[in-house]
Amino acid sequence: MDYVELDDTMIAALPDPINAGDAVEWPRGYTLNSRGLWFDSGKDDATPMQLSGPFRVLGLARDQGGDGWAIALEWRDRDGLLHRHFVPLADLIGDGTDVVKPLVSGGLEISPQSDRLKKLKAGFVGLDCRNRVRLVKRSGWHGSAFVLPHVTLGNAEGESVVYDGKADAARYAQKGTLDEWIKHVAQPAAGNSRLIMALSLAFAGPLADLLNDEGGGVHLVGGSSLGKSTALVVAGSVWGGGGRGGFTQTWRATGNALEAIARAHSGTLLALDELGELDAREAGSTAYLLVNGQGKARGTRDGDARVRSEWRIMLLSSGEIGLGDKIAETGKRAKAGQLIRLVDVPADAGKRLGLFEDTKGHEPANFSKSIKAASLQYYGTAGQAFAAILADNPDLVAEAARDRIETIQRKILETAGTNGGQAFRVAQRFALIAAAGELARDALNLPWGENEPERAAAICFDAWRSTLGGEGPGELLAAVEALRAAVEKHGESRFRPLHELAADMPVNGQGFRDLIGYRFHRNKQLYWGFTATGWKEVLAGVAEPKSVAAMLADRGELLVSNSDRATHRYHVKVEGTSKAVYAVKASALEH
């Protein structure tokens, strides 16, 4: 095998192959230097054999459970690109040579001669190293170290922490300088609530992971040509690029590939374009899988359960319709839990400029094209710089961030004049996004106005509230819609009237197929009294029935007996027998 002759400049660019010093011990006869790995039998007439090109031994690696022991190697290919691979110790047992093929595929020069391949494997088998490497399956925080597929920021105690997954599942890369990104991307974004929110959301990934926040996301919804895709590309430029859509992925990825994508974007940003391209039957489960942070349960060949994949995602999505409408295409209703984790924000900022409010004097289309092009040219520097600053003192950052998030959340809710359960959680999400944007502004000296991320988050929170179609928590609105639909569809057939009964009217509900309630008047007000069974039937898959009753009672839209305030029910007489029902004012169900 002919090896490339390295000059001094090329050697200087290589990782130091003996960086671990005395921590690495090779078997007798083996030497690793800046030219590669060599074997010398020690015989007088023998010439040292070169087994491979130069590489670095990072240490002996294993997963978080202490399994999967491997040798962690790193090298640069002929183009100077850095590669990392873990040679499983178990795969070195036997006569096969498949274990070295990934090294060759990554550009490490290895002799193809069978005797040298055997010597190479024997060298790996006999290698010992005191350095330890912890292999992790997701990016983000692991202790005090922030791990990305190709770099680890900060320090873990007593060992290195290295990403062990599909590195190409996310387009982490860098192009240009941080100053260039700030000038051509961050600065033009100023004055545009959706762009500042999107960029702040990109910075929120490390913060959410640091705080063990539940994660979640924002879905920009609206017609074509508003600038939704531009917002995703701009946000993605915080962490990487290189693809046609920069750092952006598509909703079409499903199954195992989706889990690999989620793990690779954990603790940073996952930007998914065009929800409409996803099969409606998969929309709800896919969105929930992503924001729930846990993969599907799977079994091994012997029937044991495998450890589930985990991640923590901050998701920025776009589409011409919202998640609820996408799920509705299948005839099903979206659950409140799904909609609260991925909230719809209208992409149109209401200034007749599409997604934008300030296009710096340019036509919206030209401004969109310009900032998108800049985001595809300068990328990947801001996210790593931000995470590195957080890694300097993550505990201090976490403490300050919690206080700031609480303050921003309180201000958002006070300004909006609401504090419902769903509004509370969504306000917390936007407060997290705003706090991350402010941290990034201060840490990276971004040219944004004071508290601009907070203002952008508040504007987007109000825009989300406008999508609810009225006042109140989204789960309550969905429940009222379900109750209204039941009355409109079954008011004459499944609700028995309790007044003005005809002489031949059947009693005890007989004659009413699948009775779900009664209709009656109190103080000239019409009520629909749902039986307990009917109440659960109508609200199944929409909202939690008891919670809906409590919220309607608090609003004075549920008639409640003094003796049954704990369950929010009202007692009516049916043929001399007391029946407990959920009595909803008819006026509460009117459009």
N, C-alpha and C positions, 0 to 999 in steps of 0.2 A: 504494500500500500504506500502510495506517495503522499506525504504530508506537506501542507503549505508551510513554507519557510517564513517564520515570523521575524519581523524586524523589531527594534527596541520600542518603537511607538506602538506597534500592535501588541507587544507583550505588556506594555504599561496599561493598555486598555482592558486586559484580561483580569478576571477576579484572581486574587492571590490564591493559588492552589494549596498553599500550606498555611492559610490564614489561622488555622486552629492550633498551629505550633505543636507542642507536645501532646495536645489533646487527641490527635489522630495517630494511631499506631497501625502501620501496615505490616503484613507478614514478612518474614525474612526474604530478602531478595527484591522487594518491591520499593520503588521510589517514585514519588509524585513531585514534579517540578513544573516550571513554566513552559516546558515543551510537551508535557504529557505524563502519562503513567508508563513506567518502565519495569521490566523484570530482568534481573541478572542472576543466573544460576550460581555464579561464583566459580565456575569451572574455568581453568586457565584458557582453554581453547574456545570458550563461548563468548559470543557478542551479546550485549544487552538488547533485549527485544522491546520495541515500542508497542504498547498495547492500545493506547488511545491518545487523543489530543488532550490539552490541559482542561482541567475542571477544578471545582472546589468542593470539598466535603463540608457540608453545613453541620452535620451531626447525625446521630441515630434518632430516627423519628418514630412516633407512635401516636395513635389517636387519643381522644380524651378519656377513653375507657381502658387504655393501656394495651390495646390490641393493634394489629397491623404494623408490626415493626418493619422499618425500612431504612435504607441509607439515603439521606437527603443530599442530592447533588445539584450543582449549579455551574453553568458554563455559558460562553458566548459562541454563537455560530460564526460562519465566515463573513456575515454581514454585520457583525457586532451586536446582534440581538441577544438579550439575556434569556436563557432557558433554565427551568427548574424541573427536576424529576425525582421521584422517590422510588428507589429500587427495592421491591419487597424481598425481605430475606427468605420468605417461604418459596419464592419463585426461583431462587438460586439453587434449590435442591433439585437434582436430576441432571440429565445430559442435554436438555434443550437449550437453545440460545435466544428464545423469544424475549427473555428478560432484558436483553440489550437493544432490541429493535427500537423501543421508544427513544433511546439515547441517540441512535443514528438518525431517526426521524427528526429529532430536534437539532441536528447539525453537528453533533459531537463526532469527531472522526474516530473510528474504531477499526482495527485491523480485521479483515474478513477471514484470515487464516484460522483454521479450526484449532490448532494448538495454542494460538495466541488468545482466541476467544475463551478457551478453557482456563488459561492462565488469568485472564481478566476476571472471570467468574470466581476463580479460586481466591484471587486477591480481595474481591468484595466479601466473600464468605469469611475470610480471616481478618478482615478489617475490624478495628475496635476504635471507639471514640468516646470520650467522656462528655462531649457536648450533647445536649438533648434538644430535640425539636418536637414541639407539640403540633400535631396536624389538626386543623379545624376545617369543617365542611361549609362554613358560611363566612362571608366578609363581615366587617363590623368590629365591635369591641369584644375583646377577650381579656378580661382583667383590665390592666392599664395599657394594653397594646391594641392599636387599631389596625386591623388586618385587611388588606386588599389582595387580589389575586397575584400581583407582582411585587408587592412591597408591604412591609410591616412598619407602622409608625409607632413611636413610643417604645417602652420596654416592658416585657413581662418578667416577673421575678423568677430567676433561676433557670430560664430556658428561653429559646426562641419560639415564636409562634408563627406558623406558616400555613397559608391557605392550601388546601388539598381538594381541589375540585376542578370543574371544567373552566379553565381560565378564559376561554373564548365565549363563555355564556354571557359575558358583559364586555362592552367595548371601552374598558379603561385604557386610556392612552393620553399622551400629552403632545401638544403642538403649540408653538409660540410661547411667549412668556406671560407671567401673571400680569405684568403691566399692560401688555398688549390686550389681554382679555378684558381687563378693567376698562381700558380706553374704548374698545370697539364693541363691547357687549354690555358690561354692567352700567356704564355711563349713559348710553342711549336708552336703556331700559327705565331710567329714572322718570318719574311722572306718570308711569303706566301701572295701574294697580294690579292687573293680571300678570304682567311680566315680573313685577317686584314680588308678588305672591309666589309665582312659579320658581323664581330664583331662591327665595327664602325657603320654599319647600325643599329644594335641592340641598340646601345647607341644613335642613332640619333632620336629615337622616342620621348623622352621627349623634345629634343631640337626643333624638328620640331613643336611640339604642343605648346611649349613656344613662338615660333616665328610666330605662325599662318601660317606656311608654308602649301602649298597645299598638301604635302604628295606625295606618289608615291612609286616606288620600283624598284628592280633589279631582273631580271629573269636569273638564271644561266642555260644555254642551252648547251646540248652536249649529247653524247652517254652514255651508262651505264658504271659503274665501273670507272668513272673519279673522284668521290668523292663529287658529288653535294649534296647528302643527308647528308654527313658528315658536309659540310659547314653549312647546315641548323640547324643541331643538335648543332653544336658549337655556332652558333649565338644565338640559343634559350636558351642555358645554361645561358646567361646573365640574363634572366628573370624567368626561372623556368624549370620544367621537371616533371618526374614521370611517363610519358607515355612511350610506347614502342619506340616512336620517340622523346622522350624528350618533349620539348615545341612545337614541330612541329605539325601542322594540315595538312589535305589533301584538295585538290581542290574539292573533291566530295561534300563537304557541300554546300547546296544551300538554297534559299528561306529564310524563317524566321530564320532558324538556322544560316545561314551565317551572317545575320545582328547582331544576338546576339554575334557571334564570333567576328565580327568587333568591336562592342561596347566594348567588354571585352579586346580587344588588342589595343584600341585607346591610342595613346601616348606612346606606347612601341614598340613591334615588332609582326608582324604576319608572321609566316613562313609556307609556303604552299608547300608541296612536290608533284611531279608528275602531272604536268599540263595535260599530256596525258590521265589521268584518267577522266578528265572532258569532258562531252558531248560537241562536237564542236559547237553545236547550242547555248550553254550557255556561251562559253568561253569569247566572247567579252563583253557581258552584265555583266557577273560576275566580270571580271577584272575591268570594268569601275565602277561598283557599289562600289567595295572595295576602289579604289583609289579616286573616286569622293567624298567620305565621306558623302553620304546621302542615306538613305534608300528609299524604294518605297513609293509612296503616297498611303495611305489607308483611307477608310472612316469608320465612326462609324455606328452603326445600324440605327441611325436617319438621316444618310446621311451627317453629318458634317465631315470635313477632320480632321484626326488625325495629331498630330505633328509628323513630320518625324524624324526618328532616325538619329543621326549624329555621326561622328567619324573622327579621323584623323589618317590614317594608314601609317606606314613605312613597306613595304612589301618585303620579300625576298622569292623568288620562285625558283622552279627548274623544268626541264622537258627535254625530248630528242628533242623537237621541240620548236620553239618560239611561242609567242602569235599570231603573224601574220599568221604563217603557220597553226596553229590550227584553226583559223577562216577561213582560205582558204579552209579547208576541207569541208565547207558548200557551197563552190562556191562563197563566198563573199570576199571582200577585207577588211582588217583591216583599220580603220580610223587612220589618223596620231595622233589624240588626244589620242587614246587608246595606241598606241605604244610608245608615248612619256612619258606616265605615268608609264609604266612598261617596262623598257628598257632591251633588250637582251644583255647579256655579255657571251661570250663563256667561258664555264667552264674550258676548256683545257688551261693551262697557257703557253703552247708551250715549255716546258722543258723536254718533254717525261716522265713526272712524273704525268700526269693527271692534276688535279686541283692545284697541289702543285709545288713550286719551290725549297723548302728546306725541305727535310724530315728528317733532322738531322741524316743522315747516314743510315736510315732504308729504306727498300723497301716501295714504295708508299702504297701498300695494308696494310702493317703492321703499317705504320705511321697513315694511315686513321683510321684503326681499334682502335689504341691506343688512339688517341685524341677524337674519338667519344665515346669510353668507358669512358674516363675521364669526358666528357661533360654530360654523363648520370649518373655519380656518384657525381659530384660537380656542383651545379647549384643554380640559384636564388638569390645569394648574391650580385653580381656585379651591377645588374640593380637597386635594391633598394638603395644600397649605393650611386650610382651615382645620382639618383633622389633626395635623401635626401640632398646631397651636393648642387645640383642646387636649392633646396627649401630654402636654407639658405639665398640666395640673388638672386632671379630669375631675377630681373630687371637688375642687374649688369651683370649677365651671358648673358642675351639677347643682351645687348649693345655690349659686347665684341665679342659675336658669330657672330653678323651681320658683323662687320668689318672683322673678320677672314674669313668668307664665301666669302665675296666680293673679298678679296685678293687671296684666293685659286682659285676661279672661273676665275679670270683674268689670273692667271698663267697657268691654264689648257688650256684656249682658246688660249693664246699666243703661248704656246708650240705646240699646235695642228695646229696652223695657220688657224683657222676658227672662225667665230663669227656669224654663221647663226642662225635664230630664234630657230630651234630645238636644235642645238648644244648649244646655249646659255642656254636653259632651262635644258638640261641634264647635262651640266657642273655645273650649280647651284645645281642640285641634288647631284652630286658627291662631290661638295664643302661642302655642308651641312653634308654629311656623313663623310668626312675627318675632318671637324671641330669638330664634335661630338667625333670622335675617339681620336683626340688630347686632347679634354677636359677630356675624360675618362682616357687617359694615364696619364695626370698630376694629376687628382683628386684621382685616385686609385693607382698611382705609378705602372703602368703596365710596364713590361719589354720589351718595344718596342723601336726601334731606334727613334732618333729625326726626326720628320716629316714623320714617316713611314706611318701613315694613309693617309697623303696627297699623298705620292708616290703611295700607293696602289690604291687610287681613280683615280689618273691620268692614271695608267696602265689600269684600268677597263674602263675608259672613252675611251681610244684608242682602247681597245678591242671592245667596243660598236660600234665605228665608223667603224671598220672593217666589221661589220655585214651589213652595209648599201649597200655594193656592189659598192661603188664609192664615189666620193666627193659630198658634198652638203647635205642640209637638207633632212631628210627622207621623208617629205611630197612631196618635189620636185621630188625625185627619184621615189616615187610611182606614181606621176602624169605623169612623162615621160614614165614610163612603161605602164600606161593606154593609153596615146596618141600613143605610139608605137603599142600597141595591136590593137587599132582602125584602124591605117593605114594598118597594115598587114592583117587585116580581111576585111576591107571595102575600100581599096585603089582604086579598080577598079569599085566598085559598088555604093559608096556613096559620092565619091569625083569627081566633074566634072572637066575635064581638060580645061584650058583656052587657050591653044595654039595648033596649028596643028589640028584644028577642021575639021572634014570631012564635006562635003557639006550637008549631011543629018543629022548632029549632032543636037539633040534636043536643044532648047534654054531655058533659064530661069530655068534650072535644070530639065525640064520635061524629063522623061525617066529615071531619077535617083531616085530610090525609097528611101525615107527618107534621102534626101540630108543632109550631115553634113559639107560639105566644098568644096574647090576647090584645084586643084594642078596646079602649075605654076612655071615658072623659072624667076629669076632676077639675072643678072650678072653671068650666067652659074650655078647658085645655085638653086636646087629644093626646093620648099616650099610647105608645106601643110597648106592651109588657112582654118581654122575652122570657120564656122559661129558661132554667139553668142549662138544659140540654140545647135549646135553640140558640142561646147566647154563645155557648162554646162552638156550636156548629158554624155559625155565621162568622165568628172571629178566628176560626182555625186557620193558621198559617198567615194571619194578618197582624195580630198583636196579642199580648197576653190578656185574656178576658178580665181577670180581676183588676189589673192595672187600668184598663179602659173604664171599668165601672167607677173606680176611684176618681179618675180624672173628670169624668162626666159629672159625678156628684159634686166635686169641688167647684165646678162651673155652674152648678144649679140647674143642670139639664137632665138630671135623673131624680125622679120622685122616690124618696126613701122613707120608710116607716121609722118612727122614733125607736122602736124596739129592735131594729135590724140595721143600725147605722154601721156596724162593723163590716157587714157584707154588702152594704149599699143596695139592699133590695126593698121592695114594697109588697105588702100583702093585699091581695084582692080576694073577694069571695066568689067562688065558682060553685053554684049549686050547694051553698051552705058550707063549703069546705074552703079553708084558707090556703091560698097558693102564693108562694114567694116568687116574684118576678123582678127582672131588671126593667124598670118603667122609664122609657126614654121619651122626652117631649117630642111631639111630631115636628114642632118648629125647629128643633135642633137638627133635624134631618133634611130640612128644606135647603135647596140650592141657594 
